[in-house]
Amino acid sequence: MEKNPITPEGAQKLRDELQHLRAVERPAVIQAIGTAREHGDLKENAEYHAARDKQSFIEGRIKDIVNKLALAEVIDPSKLSGTRIQFGARVKLSNTQTEEEVNYRIVGADESDLNAGLISITSPLARSLLGKEPGDEVKVRTPGGERVYEVLEVAFG
């Protein structure tokens, strides 16, 4: 199976969520199921069915996180250097049409958050940026049309 790159922060966030689900959410939903059972007829007990649905969601999420962590390849960007864009790089780009500057960090798919400036290594923009250096231009097809960016800066850490 193919390993998925992830930053140390992203891996820790997944471990924290897993711990919370196992230590807090799972016991709470088990207690809610027990309480709902005490109310009698399970066929028409909405609280029981809602708790069971929540339990199913929690167990599925736990399984999902365990699988993601098993396939994770933790890469610490602070140990990387150079001027070529690679996983973990912080990049400053300029849209050549609008001259708008944007900053992104290339991270794993499970930790991407466009609003926070974290783009997935599997995104079209990140894939087109890999291997580029300051001064290079990159064309990216987006749902809104083709955009051209100039790489202004590349940093790690």
C-alpha positions, 0 to 999 in steps of 0.5 A: 500500500502507498504511504501518505505524506503528513506533517508531524502536526497533522499526525498529532491532530489525528492522534488527538482526535483518535484519543478523544473518540476512544476516551470521551465520545465512545464511552458517552455514546455507550452510556446514552445507548444504555439510558435509552434502552431503559426507556422500553420498546426499542422499535419506537425509541428515537433516542436509542436509534440516534445513539446507535447511529452516533455509535456507528459514526464514531466507530467508523471514524475511529477505524478511518483514523487508525487506517490513515495513521497506519499509512501515514509517512510523517515528514518534518518540513523543518528538516528540509531545505532548498529552493525547489518546492516539495512536500511541506514547503511554504510558498508565496505566489503571485497571480500574474493576471491580478497580481494578487499574492497568496501564501500556501503550505503543501501538506497531506490530504488529511490536513488540507484546509484552504481557508488556513492556506494549507493545500493538499499535495494531491491538489492540482495547484500543489502538483503543478508547483512541485519541483518549481523554484522562485521565478518559475511560472505555473499554469493551473486549470481550476473550475474558474478557468486557467490561472498562471502563478509566479513563484515568489518565495519557497521556505521550509519549517 
